[in-house]
Amino acid sequence: VKEVANLSLVSSACDVVSAAYASTKESHPYLRSVCDAAEKGVQSVSQATASCVQPVLATLEPHVAAASEYASKGLDKLGEKLPLLQKPVEQILSDTKELVSSRVAEVKEAVSS
């Protein structure tokens, strides 16, 4: 999970979503109270779940470690095949806009000639 979260694409996407969420909470007082209540509920459920799951995780720890190592290797291979995962969202959007603009210019030129 940490490796996935550290990918530039995932990390920057989380930053964008977090900023939008914070901005929405600041801009809309009614939504802020709903969001605050939801956050408290999620926090309570997370804490309760963590205390219940901890003994199970301790028992499964060797299996979780093996699965984690396997997942890490798979993620490395995926990163090699999809270099897009190493780019932040802003860079991907910028590259896409440039590509679309370039293609539109090519089409305009072809149509005019």
PyMOL commands that set and color helices and strands:
alter all, ss='L'
color gray80, all
select helices_A, chain A and resi 2-6+8-27+29-81+83-86+89-112
alter helices_A, ss='H'
color red, helices_A
deselect
rebuild
show_as cartoon
